[in-house]
């Protein structure tokens, strides 16, 4: 098991990619704190993990609020003793708007969660890892952090910024035995997309074809989780400040 007995905290893990990461971490032997603002969804993830023989606890937090984040870390330490691995996954895409039509409030709203939330979480995670003298942090960016997407500039800006933040913090903290990396998922089969696929398979297939994904399909959340599990494990001991792309070949075209 890659993460046997490691204490792992995953934000935004009540659904989608975050849930996939949590399920993989549980499979790999981690003890998990499932963090989400949606209490009902997160409790279901915890129940699913514990029923399958894993060990997970839930904490409700708004990762844009420093007080919530501090309490989240305190809960993790109280529940399991310390923090080994943190995955900063909570985020959102925002509205589809061209730059010329986008109010600054929309940009600020996306940046507040997608960038500031990661920044605030990292600050507290690093402080706790300083105490134990080691740790791994994985920030979830996106292929949109590597390229442009018409109409999604707020998302592009935030995810590019997450990569810059990851690289700077990685250089600062490697001397403290804390490895910080990023994962850049491509299009992923979240519950909303799964629902669309089941209800309108022809339209889904048309969009998939237009997306021109060399692998011919979307990623499954667990496939993102597999990469995160590796980065959080001792197997990735020499990987620092990397941006690992998980997109089925989209960005190599």
N, C-alpha and C positions, 0 to 999 in steps of 0.2 A: 504493500500500500504506500503510495507516494506521500501521503499526509498523515500517517498513523500518529494519533494522539496530539497532533498540532491543533492549537486553538486559533480558529479562523473567524473573522468578522466579514460579512458581505453586505454592503448597502444596496438598497433597491432589489432585494432578493425575494420579494413576494410574488414575482411573476417574470415571464420572459427570460432574457439572458441571465439575470440574477438568480432566478430559480434554477435554471440549468446549471449554473456554477455551484450553487448550494448542493444540488443532488450529486454532482460529480465529487465534490469535496467530501460529502458523507460517504460515498462509495469508497473513497480513498482513505478513510479512517479518521477524518478530521472531526473535531468537536466544533460546532458551528453556532455563531450568533447570527440569526436571520434578522436583518434590520430593514424596515420598510415603514412608510407612513400609512399604508393600508393594512390595518391591524388584522382584519379578517383573512386577507390573502396570505399574509405572512404566517399566521397561526396554522393555516392549512399546510403550508410548506413544512413547518416544524413537526406537525403531526405526522405527515407523510414520512419524513426522515426518521422520526422516533419509532413509528410503527414498523419500519423496515429494519430496525435494529441499530440505527445510528443514534447520535446524541446531538440535539439541537435545542436552542432556546431562542425566544423572540424578544426583540426590543423595538418599540415604536419611537422613531426619531425623524425630525425634519433636519436634513443635513445642511440646510442653509443657516441653521441656528447654532452658534457656538456652544450655548448651554446644553442643547440636546446632544451634541457630539461628545462633549465632556462626560455627560451622564451615560452615554452609550459605551464609552470606553470603561468607565467605572463599573458599569453593569457586567461587561465582559470579564474584567479582572475579578469581580466578586463571584461570578458564576463559575469561572474556570481557572482563575489564578493568574493569568497573564495573556498576552496577545502575541501569536507567532506570525500570522499572515492576515493582511487586510486587503480586501478587494473593494475599490471605490467605483461602484457601478451605477449608482443612482444618477439619472439624467432624463432629459426629454429632448425631442426634436424641435419643438416650436412650430410656429405657423409658416406656411409656404408663402413667402413674399419676396419680390425683387427688392434690391437695396433701395432703389428710388422711392419705393412705396412703404418702406419699413419704418415705423416710429421707433425712436430710440428706446422707448419703454419695452418694446418687444425684444430687442437685443439684450437689454439689461436683465429681463426676466429669464431668458435662456442662460445667460452667463452666470446668473445668480446660483442656479442649480448645477449646471454642467461644469463650470470652472470653479466658482467660489466654493461650492459644496465639496469638491475634491480637495481644494486647497485647505479648507478648514479641517476636513477629516484627516488629511495627512499630518497636519500640525500636531494633533492629539495622538495619532497613531505612533508617530515618530517619538514623541515624548515618552510614551509607555515602553516602546522598544529600546530606548536608551537605558531604561532601568534593567531590563533583562539582558541587554548587551547584544541583541541580534533580532532579526526579523526580515520579512519580505512584504512589500507593498505592490499591488498590481492595480493600475489605473485603467479603466475601460475608456478608450478613446473610440475611434471609428476610422474606416477608410475615408470618411468625410474629413478626417483630420490630416489627410495626405493629399487631397485633391479638392476641386471645387464642384459644387452642385448648384445649378441655377435655381433660385428661389429658396435656397437653404443656407444663406450666408450666415445667419446667426448661429446655426448648428456648426457650420464649417469653422467659424471663428473660434467657438468654444472648444471644439475637439482638436484643432491645431494648437490652441493654447495649452490644453492638457498635456500634449506631447512635449511642449517646451518646459512646462512645469516639471514633468517627470524627469527630463534630462538634467535640469539644474539640481533638483533635489537628490537625484541619484549620485551626482558628483559630490554633493555636500555630505551625504550620509554613508557612503561606502566605507569610509574610515571608521564608522561606528558599527560596522558589520550588518548594515541594513541595506538590502538590495531593493531597488525601486525600478519597476519596468511598466510598460504599457502594452495593452492588447488592442488591436484595431479590427473589430469585426466588420464583415460586409453584411449584406442583407440576410436577416435571420428569421426563421419561422417562429414568430411570437404567436400567442393565442389569437390576436386579432387577425393576423395574416392567415392562420390556420382556419379560422372561421370563414374568411373570405374565400379561401381555396375550396372549402367544402360546399359553400353556398353557390359559388359561381366558378366552377372549375375551368370553363372555357376562357373567361376573362382573366383568370389567374394565369393560365398557360400563356395567353397573349402577352401579358405584362412580363412574365418570366422570360419569354423569348426576346422581347424588346430589351430586357436588362442585359442580355448578352453575357451571362455568367458562363465561363468555359466549362465548369463542372456540371452545368445544366440544372442546378437546383439551388435552393436557399440552404444556408447553414441551419443546423439544429442547435438550440441553446446549449446542449451538452457538449457539442463540439468546441464551443468557446470555453466551456468549463474545463475541458481536457487540457487546453493550453494554459489556462490559469493555474490548474493543479500542478502542472509541470513547473511553471515559473515560481510557484510558492514552495516547491519541494527542494530538498538538498541536491537533487539531480541538476538543478539550474544554478549551481553555486558560483559559476563564472559569468553569468549573464546579468549585466548592469546597464540600465538606461536604454534598453532596447524597446523597439516598437514592433511587436510581432503581428503580422498581417494574417487574418483568417478570413479570406474572402472568396475562396473557390477559383482564384486566378484572375479576378477582375482587374486589379491594378497592374498586372504585368503585360496587359495588352497595349 
